[in-house]
């Protein structure tokens, strides 16, 4: 069930990177994005249970999206990032289901996961778009406080996601 949406995520991410790179004549990064997306999709379709492909695909497309923000519109880089994160999440969820000993109501699990993922992606796209449009001048103290709050939030999320005792 997730394969068409995974392929859509990888395809949108690669296409969002290809357009600004090719438009500026940066064929090296354009071919890198295309090749990386193709390798990741091939590994997923083969049923590779190794998370290295997914992590490598995600990190490679994110690095190219960061580079793409320099070559073209930042909106394309945002779209590439959101689509790559969606593909990574779908790949990871499919691997977790595949590695489970017994799974009941697989379709219901996929529907529930897809609804949550769509909500998170929508919020990410909305907040990313707002961030691209707005500029806030921060002093050093405010920037340090915001960074500390961000680190605290990430640590809190990681604690919640960690193994429960």
Protein Blocks (a to p, Z undefined) as FASTA:
>chain_A
ZZmmmmmmmmmmmmmmmmmmmmnopaklmmmmmmmmmmmmmmmmnopabfklmmmmmmmm
mmmmmmmmmmmcfklmmmmmmmmmmmmmmmmmmmmmmmpmbdghkllmmmmmmmmmmmmm
mmmmmmmmmmmmpccdddfklmmmmmmmmmmmmmmmmmmmmccZZ
